[in-house]
Amino acid sequence: MADEYFNPILSQQRVGHFFSGMILVYHKGEVIYEQGFGNADNDANPITPGSLFKVGSLTKPITATTAMVLVQQGKLKLDDPVSEYLSRHSRELPSDYGPTPASAHFRHSC
């Protein structure tokens, strides 16, 4: 049913010329529409639900927003050292990583 609604609106002829990506509509706990548009790579392979994307720096604003929500909830303090929150992974952290305040990671200064 969702295909009947979305396909005429999001046809390859309309969307595929200016957008390459995946559209997923999730409603009441179910995926009701899932369609790839455009090409996944320079070899003209079409985008499918299994396509992998390089997200690069796109995760930074999501991580920063999530961190600020934790600050508002009192679960994170930006002046605390990162090592306080990653203590169970302390063996994996470089020795100079401990005193770096969490806020430095949002300024890209460390």
QUIZI-V153465 format. One record per residue. N is the residue number from 1. RES is the residue in one small letter. OMEGA is omega in degrees with one decimal (none if undefined). D_FIRST is the distance of its C-alpha to the first C-alpha in Angstrom with 1 decimal. Layout:
<<N	RES	OMEGA	D_FIRST> <N	RES	OMEGA	D_FIRST>>
This chain:
<<1	m	179.3	0.0> <2	a	178.2	3.8> <3	d	-180.0	5.4> <4	e	-179.9	5.3> <5	y	-172.3	6.8> <6	f	-174.4	9.0> <7	n	178.1	10.2> <8	p	-179.1	12.2> <9	i	-173.6	13.7> <10	l	-178.3	14.5> <11	s	179.3	15.6> <12	q	-178.4	18.5> <13	q	-179.0	20.8> <14	r	-171.9	20.3> <15	v	-174.2	20.0> <16	g	-178.8	21.8> <17	h	-177.4	25.1> <18	f	-177.4	25.6> <19	f	170.1	23.6> <20	s	-179.5	23.7> <21	g	-177.1	21.9> <22	m	174.1	18.8> <23	i	179.3	16.0> <24	l	176.8	14.5> <25	v	-176.5	12.6> <26	y	-176.5	13.7> <27	h	177.7	13.0> <28	k	175.1	15.0> <29	g	-178.9	16.2> <30	e	170.6	13.1> <31	v	-179.1	12.0> <32	i	176.6	8.4> <33	y	179.9	9.1> <34	e	-176.7	12.3> <35	q	175.0	13.9> <36	g	178.9	17.6> <37	f	177.7	19.4> <38	g	-175.6	23.0> <39	n	-178.2	25.7> <40	a	-175.8	26.6> <41	d	-179.5	30.3> <42	n	178.9	33.0> <43	d	177.8	32.5> <44	a	173.2	29.2> <45	n	-177.3	27.2> <46	p	176.1	23.5> <47	i	178.9	22.0> <48	t	176.7	19.9> <49	p	179.1	18.8> <50	g	-178.7	22.3> <51	s	176.0	24.2> <52	l	-179.0	27.0> <53	f	172.7	28.0> <54	k	-176.2	31.5> <55	v	176.0	31.2> <56	g	-176.3	34.9> <57	s	-178.6	35.9> <58	l	-178.6	32.5> <59	t	-176.7	33.0> <60	k	179.5	36.2> <61	p	178.1	34.8> <62	i	178.7	32.4> <63	t	-179.9	35.3> <64	a	179.0	37.6> <65	t	178.2	35.2> <66	t	178.9	34.9> <67	a	-179.4	38.6> <68	m	173.4	39.3> <69	v	177.2	37.1> <70	l	175.5	39.3> <71	v	179.2	42.4> <72	q	179.9	41.3> <73	q	-179.8	40.9> <74	g	-178.3	44.3> <75	k	-179.3	43.2> <76	l	175.0	44.3> <77	k	-175.1	47.4> <78	l	179.0	47.4> <79	d	178.3	51.2> <80	d	176.5	51.0> <81	p	179.0	51.5> <82	v	-177.4	48.4> <83	s	177.8	50.3> <84	e	-178.5	50.1> <85	y	-179.5	46.4> <86	l	-173.7	46.5> <87	s	-179.2	49.6> <88	r	177.2	48.1> <89	h	-172.1	47.6> <90	s	178.5	51.1> <91	r	-177.6	52.4> <92	e	-176.9	49.8> <93	l	174.4	50.6> <94	p	-175.2	53.3> <95	s	-179.3	56.5> <96	d	-176.2	56.3> <97	y	-173.1	52.7> <98	g	-173.4	53.7> <99	p	-178.4	55.2> <100	t	178.6	52.4> <101	p	-179.4	50.9> <102	a	-177.4	47.1> <103	s	-179.5	47.2> <104	a	-178.3	48.6> <105	h	177.5	45.3> <106	f	176.9	43.6> <107	r	-177.0	46.3> <108	h	-176.8	46.3> <109	s	178.7	50.0> <110	c	none	50.5>>
